[in-house]
């Protein structure tokens, strides 16, 4: 079964920009205007990629931190299971104190 992130959405549909269609005939439109619009779209997409890269980096750092915590907790629980028990009651170390006469 595919996850929700693998299902195509509205962002995957080709737009007028991606197919290069224009409502004004090529003879009447300005190349400068088209260059300007394409440059703005390129800048917007570059900013979006930059933001997404930052989010991916933050998510990877969080995931690494969580994995480290999981490993540490697994080791602790494994060590706790190694402690000998008497009737399923974990043994505790005895507290000692000095006595002065």
N, C-alpha and C positions, 0 to 999 in steps of 0.2 A: 504494500500500500504506500502510495506516495504521500509525503508530508505536505503540509500547507505551503511551505516555502518553495516546493518544486512545481507547483501548479502555475501555469502562465497567468499573468494578470494584465491589467490595463497598460502597464509600462512596456509590455512586450509588443504591443500593436504598433505597426509602422504608422508614422505620421506624415504630414505633408512635408515637413523638414527632411525626414529620412529618405523619402523617395524623390525629393528635388522638384516637386510640382509647384508651379506658381500660377496665380490667377492673371497676372499681367503678361502679355506676350514679350518674348525676349527682346524684341526690337525696342519696346517702350520702357522697359525697366532699367533701373540704374545698377550698374555693377558695384558701385560704391555702397549703395544701400544693402545689396546682398552680401557683400564682404563684411559690412558692419554687423549685420544680423548673424552671420555665421560665426564671426569673432565673438560676439556676445554669447552665443550658444556654446561655443568651445570653452570660453572662460567659466561659464556656469557648470559645465560638465567636469572641468578640471577641479573646481572647488568641491563639487560633490564627491569626486574620487578622493580628494584630500581628506574630507570629513569622514568618509567611509573607512579609509585607511586608519585614521585615528581611532575610530570605534572598534575596528578589528584588533588593533594593538591593545586597547584597553580590555577588550573581552579576552584576549589571549593571556594577558597578565592576571586577570581575575581567575581564569581557568587554571593557570599554573599554581596560583596561590591556593585554590580550593583543592587541587590534586595533592599538594604538599600537606595540607591539613588532614586530608583523608588518609594519606600514608602514615602520618604521625599518629593519628587516632587508631588506625589498624594495628600499628606496632604496640601501642599502649594496651589495647584490648588483648592482643596476643600475649603480652607479658603478664597481664592480670590472670589470664587463664593458666599460665605456668605455675602460679603460686599454689602450693599444696593446700588443700582444704580438708576440713574434717566435718563431715555431714553437710557439705555444700556451704559451709561458713568460712569465708576467707580468713586466713591467719593474719594477725597483725603483729608487728614487732613489739617487743616488750619495752616499756619505758623504764629507764633506770634513773636513779638519783642517788647522790651521795648522802651519807648519814654521818654526822659528826657526833662523837661521844664526849 
